[in-house]
Amino acid sequence: MGQEVSPAWERLYSIIKEHARTISIGVLIIAVAGGGFLWNRSHRASLRNRAAMALREGVDLFYASRQAENPDFQMAIASLSGVTESYPGTGVAGQAALYLGHIYYAKGNYPAALERYQKAVSELTSESPFMEVALLNVAYALEAKREFANARAAYKQVLDLPRGVLKDRAVIGIGRCYEAQGDPKAASQTYKSMLKRFPNSPWVQELRQRMDMLQAKNPKTQ
């Protein structure tokens, strides 16, 4: 005697039989979508790997050029520029732009350095450990261009980050900008705030010397 089929199963079988084509197409769509997701995930991972390898090549060229007796960064520039153009939005492009900024800054080409540092900021996420470095170097480039008000604003962005290990340098940078703008009082107050906020900074001794020089040039500065 065959096993009795419950009415519920009979209804389900009837629905499946009636809509078999629709169900088959739905299963196919799910399979294709799942396959597409896996392919896309694999493609992104492959892209990141290629980007990382390209960055490594550019960085190696950067350090090799820097250590040469007569540094020539042209190969490094070409390699790192290729990374920024070929892998935008990967984070790796931001790191490559950061190294390009270092090259142009070392050459004294501050406008080009600033452009690359700003590119790095636009490519990096706020969680990236390189974001603080990029923002600080934007400020350095602006200061080198003698755009002191803009530089102070850029240093302030470093201070506004929720985390960071370069905030003491940003405070010192703000003080330097005040000095360059002929405001020794604001500079002195900024340096004193740095000593209070970062008493264990490796820059404390150098900063105290700077404060002594500032005081000697401006005896009335408190």
C-alpha positions as CSV (number, residue, x, y, z in Angstrom):
1,M,0.0,0.0,0.0
2,G,1.5,3.4,-1.0
3,Q,2.3,6.1,1.4
4,E,-0.6,8.5,1.8
5,V,0.0,12.0,0.5
6,S,-1.2,14.8,2.7
7,P,-3.6,17.5,1.3
8,A,-0.9,20.1,2.0
9,W,1.7,18.3,-0.1
10,E,-0.9,17.8,-2.9
11,R,-1.5,21.5,-3.0
12,L,2.2,22.3,-3.1
13,Y,2.8,19.7,-5.8
14,S,-0.1,21.3,-7.8
15,I,1.4,24.8,-7.4
16,I,4.8,23.6,-8.5
17,K,3.4,21.8,-11.5
18,E,1.3,24.8,-12.5
19,H,4.1,27.3,-12.2
20,A,7.1,25.1,-13.1
21,R,8.4,27.4,-15.8
22,T,8.2,30.5,-13.6
23,I,9.9,28.7,-10.7
24,S,12.7,27.4,-13.0
25,I,13.3,30.9,-14.3
26,G,13.4,32.3,-10.8
27,V,16.0,29.6,-9.7
28,L,18.0,30.4,-12.8
29,I,18.0,34.2,-11.9
30,I,19.1,33.5,-8.4
31,A,21.9,31.3,-9.6
32,V,23.0,33.9,-12.1
33,A,22.8,36.6,-9.5
34,G,24.8,34.5,-7.0
35,G,27.4,33.7,-9.6
36,G,27.6,37.4,-10.5
37,F,28.1,38.3,-6.9
38,L,30.9,35.8,-6.5
39,W,32.5,36.9,-9.8
40,N,32.3,40.6,-8.8
41,R,33.8,39.8,-5.4
42,S,36.6,37.8,-7.0
43,H,37.2,40.6,-9.5
44,R,37.5,43.2,-6.8
45,A,40.0,41.0,-4.9
46,S,42.0,40.5,-8.1
47,L,42.0,44.2,-8.8
48,R,43.2,45.0,-5.3
49,N,46.0,42.5,-5.7
50,R,47.1,44.0,-9.0
51,A,46.9,47.5,-7.5
52,A,49.0,46.5,-4.5
53,M,51.7,44.9,-6.7
54,A,51.8,48.0,-8.9
55,L,52.1,50.2,-5.8
56,R,54.9,48.1,-4.4
57,E,56.8,48.5,-7.7
58,G,56.4,52.3,-7.6
59,V,57.4,52.5,-3.9
60,D,60.5,50.4,-4.6
61,L,61.5,52.7,-7.4
62,F,60.8,55.7,-5.1
63,Y,63.2,54.4,-2.4
64,A,65.8,53.3,-4.9
65,S,65.8,56.8,-6.5
66,R,66.0,58.5,-3.1
67,Q,69.1,56.5,-2.1
68,A,70.9,57.1,-5.4
69,E,73.8,59.6,-5.4
70,N,72.0,61.7,-8.0
71,P,68.3,61.0,-7.4
72,D,66.2,60.7,-10.5
73,F,62.6,60.0,-9.7
74,Q,61.3,59.9,-13.3
75,M,60.7,56.1,-13.3
76,A,59.1,56.3,-9.9
77,I,56.8,59.2,-11.0
78,A,55.8,57.2,-14.1
79,S,55.1,54.1,-12.1
80,L,53.2,55.8,-9.3
81,S,51.2,58.0,-11.7
82,G,50.1,54.8,-13.5
83,V,48.8,53.4,-10.2
84,T,46.7,56.6,-9.6
85,E,45.3,56.4,-13.1
86,S,44.7,52.7,-13.4
87,Y,43.3,52.0,-9.9
88,P,41.1,54.9,-8.7
89,G,38.9,54.2,-5.8
90,T,41.0,51.4,-4.4
91,G,42.8,53.2,-1.6
92,V,46.0,52.2,-3.3
93,A,45.7,55.1,-5.6
94,G,45.7,57.4,-2.6
95,Q,48.9,55.9,-1.3
96,A,50.5,56.3,-4.7
97,A,49.4,60.0,-4.8
98,L,51.0,60.4,-1.4
99,Y,54.4,59.2,-2.6
100,L,54.1,61.4,-5.7
101,G,53.5,64.4,-3.4
102,H,56.7,63.5,-1.5
103,I,58.7,63.5,-4.7
104,Y,57.5,66.8,-5.9
105,Y,57.9,68.3,-2.4
106,A,61.5,67.2,-2.3
107,K,62.0,68.8,-5.7
108,G,60.6,72.1,-4.4
109,N,57.6,71.9,-6.7
110,Y,55.1,72.8,-4.0
111,P,52.1,73.3,-6.3
112,A,52.5,69.9,-7.8
113,A,53.1,68.4,-4.4
114,L,49.9,70.0,-3.1
115,E,47.9,68.7,-6.0
116,R,49.1,65.1,-5.3
117,Y,48.5,65.4,-1.6
118,Q,45.0,66.6,-2.2
119,K,44.5,63.7,-4.6
120,A,45.6,61.4,-1.8
121,V,43.0,62.9,0.5
122,S,40.2,62.5,-2.1
123,E,41.2,58.8,-2.7
124,L,41.6,57.7,0.9
125,T,38.8,56.9,3.3
126,S,38.5,58.6,6.7
127,E,39.5,55.3,8.4
128,S,42.7,54.9,6.4
129,P,45.9,55.2,8.5
130,F,47.3,57.3,5.6
131,M,44.6,60.0,5.9
132,E,46.4,61.8,8.7
133,V,49.7,61.8,6.8
134,A,48.0,63.1,3.6
135,L,46.2,65.9,5.5
136,L,49.4,66.9,7.3
137,N,51.3,67.0,4.0
138,V,48.6,69.2,2.4
139,A,49.3,71.6,5.2
140,Y,53.1,71.4,4.7
141,A,52.7,72.1,1.0
142,L,50.4,75.1,1.7
143,E,52.9,76.4,4.2
144,A,55.7,76.0,1.7
145,K,53.7,78.0,-0.8
146,R,53.3,80.7,1.9
147,E,49.6,80.3,2.0
148,F,49.6,80.5,5.8
149,A,45.9,81.0,6.5
150,N,45.1,78.0,4.3
151,A,47.9,76.0,5.9
152,R,46.6,76.7,9.4
153,A,43.1,75.5,8.3
154,A,44.7,72.3,6.9
155,Y,46.6,71.7,10.2
156,K,43.4,72.1,12.0
157,Q,41.9,69.3,10.0
158,V,44.6,67.0,11.3
159,L,43.7,68.1,14.9
160,D,40.0,67.4,14.2
161,L,40.6,63.8,13.3
162,P,39.3,61.4,15.9
163,R,42.6,59.5,16.1
164,G,46.2,60.2,15.1
165,V,49.8,60.3,16.1
166,L,50.8,63.4,14.2
167,K,48.7,66.0,16.0
168,D,51.7,67.5,17.8
169,R,53.3,68.3,14.5
170,A,50.1,70.0,13.4
171,V,50.1,72.3,16.4
172,I,53.7,73.2,15.8
173,G,52.8,73.9,12.2
174,I,50.0,76.3,13.2
175,G,52.5,78.1,15.4
176,R,55.0,78.4,12.6
177,C,52.2,79.9,10.4
178,Y,51.4,82.5,13.0
179,E,55.1,83.4,13.2
180,A,55.3,83.8,9.5
181,Q,52.2,86.0,9.5
182,G,53.9,88.3,12.1
183,D,51.8,87.2,15.1
184,P,54.4,86.1,17.7
185,K,51.8,86.2,20.5
186,A,49.5,83.8,18.8
187,A,52.5,81.6,17.9
188,S,53.7,81.6,21.5
189,Q,50.3,80.7,22.8
190,T,50.0,77.9,20.3
191,Y,53.4,76.4,21.3
192,K,52.5,76.6,25.0
193,S,49.2,74.7,24.2
194,M,51.3,72.1,22.4
195,L,53.5,71.5,25.5
196,K,50.4,71.1,27.7
197,R,48.6,68.8,25.3
198,F,51.6,66.7,24.2
199,P,54.2,66.8,27.0
200,N,55.8,63.6,25.8
201,S,56.1,64.6,22.2
202,P,59.6,63.9,20.7
203,W,59.4,67.5,19.4
204,V,59.3,69.1,22.8
205,Q,63.0,70.0,23.1
206,E,63.1,71.5,19.6
207,L,59.9,73.4,20.3
208,R,61.4,74.8,23.5
209,Q,64.4,76.1,21.6
210,R,62.0,77.7,19.0
211,M,60.1,79.3,21.8
212,D,63.3,80.7,23.3
213,M,64.2,82.2,19.9
214,L,60.8,83.7,19.6
215,Q,61.0,85.2,23.0
216,A,64.4,86.6,22.3
217,K,63.1,88.3,19.1
218,N,59.9,89.5,20.8
219,P,60.7,90.2,24.5
220,K,57.1,91.4,25.2
221,T,55.6,88.1,24.0
222,Q,54.1,86.2,26.9
